[in-house]
Amino acid sequence: MSAFILIKVRPSSAEKVLKATKKFKQVSQVHLVTGIYDIIAVVDVADLKDLGEIVAEKIHRIDGVSSTITCIKVK
């Protein structure tokens, strides 16, 4: 399954968070974007358990991340 993780970061943290997010094997794409979110990451995981782990155990623990929204791909 695939999901889009929309990430808000603290000021001046975007590049650091972008580089750290790229290191996770579940992340197939990561982009710095404009708008209310700063980064969008595309993750590919086996199931909801794995999705929860990548978001809660990895992305949320990156220094500079302030919040995330997860959008699961349906088609």
N, C-alpha and C positions, 0 to 999 in steps of 0.2 A: 504494500500500500504506500501511497505517496501523500505528503502533506506539505503545505506552505507554512513556514513559521515567520510571522511578522514580528520584528524585534525593535523595541525602542531602547536607545542607549543614553547614558548620561553624556553631557557635553564633552566634546573632545575625546570620546571613547570609540568612535565608529570604526576607525582603521584597526584598532587593537581587537575589537570584537569580531570584525570581519575576518581577520587572520586566524583567530582562535576557532571560529566556527568552521572554517575551511578544513581544519585538521580532523574533524570527525568523519569516520568512514561512511556513516549514514547520510551525510550531506552530499548531494550530487551537484548542487548549484548554490551559490550565495552571491547576492548583489547588494550594493549600496544604492539606495533609492531616495527620491524626494518624497515629501508628504509627511503624514503624521507618524509613520514608521521610518526607521533609518536603514534597516537591513531586511531583506527577504531571503530566507533560506529554503531550499527544496530538499526534503528528506525522503529517503526510501527505506521503509522498515517492514518487518514481517507481519506485525500485528499492533494492536492498541497498547499492549504492554511495552513493546519496544519503543513506540512513539512517546509514551509517557516518560520512559527512561531518558531518551535523548533530550527531551525538553526539560524535565525537572532535575535530572541528575547531571546533565552536561551543559546545556545552553544557559539555564538559569544561574549556574555557578560561575560563568565567565564574569570576571571583574569588568564592570561598565554596563552590564545589561540591567535595565530598569524594569522592563515588562515584555511579555510576549502575548501573541494571539496565535492559535493554531487553527488552520483551515485544512480539513481533510479533503483530498481530491476524490470526487465521486465518479467522474468519467474521464 
